Each structure stands twice: as C-alpha cells, then as structure tokens.
Amino acid sequence: MVLFAATTGTAAYAAPPQAPDCVHLAVDWRYTYVSNDCSSDYTLTVVYLDGTEVPCRTAARGTRITFPGRGTQGNEVLGAVLCLTEPGT
C-alpha cells in the first residue's frame, strides 16, 4: 500500500514522539502522575482526548511529576509525549 499526502501550502504537522517505555503514567480524575524510570531526563507533556494542552515539564530520571488528571467530564489521558522544546519556551 502506498500513502500520499496532499498539502495546501502549509507546513505538515508531525506528531510528537511517544515517551519511552520506561516512562509510566498513573491516571485518576484529579491528577496524572508521570514517573521517569529511565536512565535519562526527559522533557514531556501529557496528551488528552479533548485536545487540552498543558505545558511541557522536565522529569529527571527517577522522579515523578504531576499533570492534571482526566477530570469529571469524560476526558481521557491518551499518554505522554516528548517535547521538542525546552519547558517555558
């Protein structure tokens, strides 16, 4: 199968890379806990079903950082992705 992409003069959007398998998520309604069990630090964010955007944060190796959870309105956390820029930029 061959796939072709059509463009309309705008830059193509590339999805950010998924966080490595050593990054783990624990999700509840209020918080999403992201644990970095890797041997390297990673700058990442969490992707939500409804498109909510949250800032990138750096998770040092062996640490856990917190993002918003799924909420009470039926939103879902789809996973963690690596950020291509530094936090706060």
N, C-alpha and C positions, 0 to 999 in steps of 0.2 A: 504494500500500500504506500502511496506517495501523498504527502500532505503539502499543500501550497498555502502560503499566507498572502493575503492582499493587504496593501497599505493605502492609506489615503493622504499621504504626505506628513503624517505624524510619526513620532518615534514609536517603535514597537515596545510593548510592556513586557518585561521579563519578571516572572515571579521570583521573589527572594528564595535563596536556598533553604531547605529544611535544616533545622538544628540537628546535630549528630545524635546518634542513638544513645550516647552517654548523658544527654540532657533529658530529664524526666519531669513530667507535669503531674500535679495533683490538683484537681479542679473541684471547687464547690460553688455554691451560689454567690458567695461574697468574695472569695479570693482564688487566684490561680497561683500555686506555688511552683516555681521552676527551680529544680535542683541541677547544678552543674557537677556531675560526677566524672567529668573529663579531666585530662591532664593539662588542658589549656584553658585560658579565659575566653569567653565568647560574649559578643555584644548581640543581643537578640530582643525580639518582641513576641507578643502573642497575637495570633490571628483569630478573629471572631466571625461567626457565621453572618452576623448582620453588618459586617464591614467596619465596626468600631475600630478606631486607630488609637493605639497607646504608644507613648514614646519608647524608644529603644533604651535598654539598660545593659550594663556590663555585669555579667555573672562571673566572678572569679572562680577558679577551679575549687571545688569542694564547698561551694556556698549555695545558699538558697535565696532567691529573690521573689518578690511578690508583685503580682499584677492583679487587676480587677478580675472577679470571677464571672460566672455565666449570668448572674442576675436572676431576677424573679419573673422576667418577661419572655422566657423561652429561648434566649440566646444560647449559643454553644461556643465553647473554645475548640477551635479546629487543630491547634498545635502551635509550636514555637518555630520561628524562622530566624535566620541570621540577618543582621542588619549590615548594610553595605557602607554606612557612615558611622561616625562616632556619636555617642549619646549627646544630646543637646544641640546638634547641628541641623 
